[in-house]
Amino acid sequence: MAGNVIRNSGTISEIISRACQRHEMLILVTPYLRFESSFLKSDQTEIQVAATMSREDATYGLRNAGLKMRFPNGVTFLEAPTELKGFGMADGRRTLRLSIPEILQEEDYRGSYRVDRVGRVPVTFSTPKYDLVIGTLVDISTTGARIFSSREFEEGEFLPGDDMAVTIQLTDFIRINTRVKLRHVRGRTWGVEYRPQLDEHLLHPLSRWVFEKREEDLERMTRRGVETAPISGVSLPQPSQPIGLVLVSGDAALEVALQDLLGGFQPLRRIPPTMSALKEAFNQRPALVLYHLPSLSLDERRRLKPLVETLQGRVPFLLLGTGVEGGALLELGSELKAAVSIVFNPERGIFFQRLVQGILRRLYEGGESPMAPVETEAP
């Protein structure tokens, strides 16, 4: 993302404080997952945002060295690296405690992001001769819009730089009634810029609406048709890429549970936790290996280490615990450089499914190195 970088701590604190005052929405993203939340309060050391996921999901999903926050701020959107510090309460709500960013980066979209999936939105605008004309909205941003006129006009009747007035009933709650300057005319399509800039009482809800649409677009592009539940017809990695999931486990019941969750978008097979079976599986180029840990005993750790070292650096792997303590599993995963470490709970199966999909999407669809590890730590 290219754009201006804000490094002044006082400016960052002021932006965060204003976002908390209006309970602005934000998106928390890792390389694998995204969660929607909202600002609640801040001080000199941390930010508290609404906990919109369970404590377990936050622990396994957000304790990640790649955690970032994104949120709207006037005519632009901001992104910043942050860190999950823990959990708390604010205004009677469960919260996530995040570190104050050291930098905020503005996104660069030629000034603002344009939403073109607007549906049929009527627009009323005036000509320089004060005639009222009906049109429809083509796209909209926090700084301007494009409008399609219901009728044609004579050549030269409208010129770039002309002042006009428009009324755009974008939603039931967002009605833009403002002066604009004509920026370009292409047939019956006109580009206009809000002049002066919209007042804050209108700018903030518009910015939030555009931000939500932008996030939907980003999610659609990154998912590329992969939904949060198993569906048929999902495109798999290309033949030149690794394919398939390998579960290293002696638990047949766990295999059945994972087949129900993951078999819809990647073939999954179980192998016994032996070196020979693992080497044979590696020759078939799996996309991801899931090491099952039914306990964190010293003997179990000793058995795991040589298995991990066999494929380390060549195949991404995940530590999958059952009936173990989450903090200790995260510490072990960090030590072994696992892509992700998580305690499997069938009641949180959809979260686990999204996590695995995110890992595969990042490693194989994003063109990144399959062995870019995610650092995790205990809560």
Secondary structure, DSSP 8 states (H G I E B T S, - for coil): --S-EE--HHHHHHHHHHHHHTT-EEEEE-SS-EEEEEEEEE-SSEEEEE--S-HHHHHHHH--TT-EEEEEETTEEEEEE--EEEEEEETTEEEEEEE--S-EEE--STTS--B----S-EEEEE-TT--EEEEEEEEE-SSEEEEEESS---TTSS-TT-EEEEEEE-SSS-EEEEEEEEEEEETTEEEEEESS---HHHHHHHHHHHHHHHHHHHHHHHHTT--SS--TT-----TTS---EEEE-S-HHHHHHHHHHHTTTS-EEEE-S-HHHHHHHHHT--SEEEEEES---HHHHHHHHHHHHHHTTTS-EEEEESSS-HHHHHHHHHHHT-SEEEE--GGGHHHHHHHHHHHHIIIIIS---TT--------
